[in-house]
Amino acid sequence: MADTAIRVLLVDDQQLVRTGFRLLLETEDGIEVVGDAVNGEQAIERVRELHPDVVCMDLQMPVMDGVDATCAITSDPELAASRVLVLTTFRDDESVRAALAAGASGFLVKNAPP
């Protein structure tokens, strides 16, 4: 792996989704999946531990949702270098607005082509 690889953390409560994204991303040069998390609380812990460049964050998860986790990451000066890309099944305006207001850098609908 190149020294300039983009370091990615995958956050989704569904293991199949995390595994699928991992397999897809690991085929790309310059991308390294450094870890994963199953909810927002765990995502914050992993960002603190792994310092990823990008966090691919699901919105709807148990324990802590993606909007709250995004807000916690982007508002913490120690974590804010990690950019959050929200992954969502639903492209409703309210969810997207909430994620962007929480500090997400962008969003991707899960049924988008690879």
C-alpha positions in Angstrom: 0.0 0.0 0.0 1.3 3.4 -0.9 2.2 5.9 1.8 -0.4 8.3 0.5 -3.3 5.9 0.7 -6.6 7.4 1.8 -7.4 5.7 5.1 -11.1 4.8 5.4 -13.3 3.7 8.4 -16.6 2.0 7.6 -19.5 2.5 10.0 -22.7 0.5 9.5 -24.7 -1.7 11.8 -25.1 -4.4 9.0 -22.1 -6.6 8.6 -22.9 -7.5 5.0 -22.8 -3.8 4.1 -19.5 -3.2 5.8 -18.0 -6.3 4.2 -19.3 -5.3 0.7 -17.9 -1.8 1.0 -14.6 -3.2 2.3 -14.3 -5.5 -0.7 -15.2 -2.8 -3.1 -12.8 -0.2 -1.6 -9.9 -2.6 -1.2 -9.8 -3.2 -4.9 -8.9 0.4 -5.5 -5.3 1.6 -5.5 -4.7 4.3 -3.0 -7.5 3.3 -0.5 -6.9 1.5 2.7 -9.8 0.4 4.9 -8.3 0.7 8.4 -11.3 -0.5 10.4 -15.0 -0.6 11.0 -17.7 0.1 13.6 -21.2 -1.0 14.2 -22.7 2.2 15.7 -22.0 5.8 16.3 -20.4 5.5 19.7 -18.0 2.9 18.4 -17.3 5.1 15.4 -16.1 7.9 17.6 -13.9 5.5 19.5 -12.4 4.2 16.2 -11.8 7.7 14.8 -10.0 8.6 18.0 -7.9 5.4 17.8 -7.3 5.1 14.0 -7.4 8.7 12.7 -8.9 7.8 9.3 -9.0 10.4 6.5 -12.6 9.4 5.6 -15.4 8.0 7.7 -18.1 6.3 5.6 -21.0 6.7 8.1 -24.5 5.1 8.0 -27.3 7.3 9.3 -29.6 4.8 10.9 -27.9 2.7 13.6 -28.6 1.5 17.1 -27.0 3.1 20.2 -26.0 6.3 18.4 -27.1 7.3 14.9 -24.9 8.6 12.2 -26.0 12.3 12.5 -25.1 12.4 16.2 -21.8 10.6 15.6 -21.0 12.9 12.7 -21.6 16.0 14.9 -19.4 14.6 17.6 -16.6 13.9 15.2 -16.7 17.1 13.2 -17.1 19.3 16.3 -14.1 17.8 18.2 -10.9 19.5 17.2 -8.9 16.3 17.9 -11.2 14.3 15.4 -12.3 16.9 12.9 -9.5 16.1 10.4 -11.5 13.0 9.5 -14.0 13.8 6.8 -17.4 12.1 7.1 -19.2 10.8 4.0 -22.7 9.8 5.0 -24.1 6.5 3.5 -27.9 6.2 3.4 -30.5 4.0 2.1 -33.1 6.8 1.9 -32.5 10.0 0.0 -34.9 12.1 1.9 -34.1 15.8 2.2 -34.4 15.9 6.0 -31.8 13.2 6.6 -29.4 14.7 4.1 -29.9 18.2 5.6 -29.3 16.9 9.1 -26.1 15.1 8.1 -24.7 18.1 6.3 -25.7 20.4 9.2 -23.8 18.0 11.5 -20.7 18.5 9.5 -20.7 15.7 6.9 -18.7 16.5 3.8 -21.1 14.8 1.5 -23.5 11.8 1.2 -23.8 8.7 -1.0 -27.0 6.7 -1.5 -26.3 3.0 -0.9 -27.9 1.9 -4.1 -25.5 4.1 -6.2 -23.5 2.2 -8.8 -20.0 1.1 -7.6 
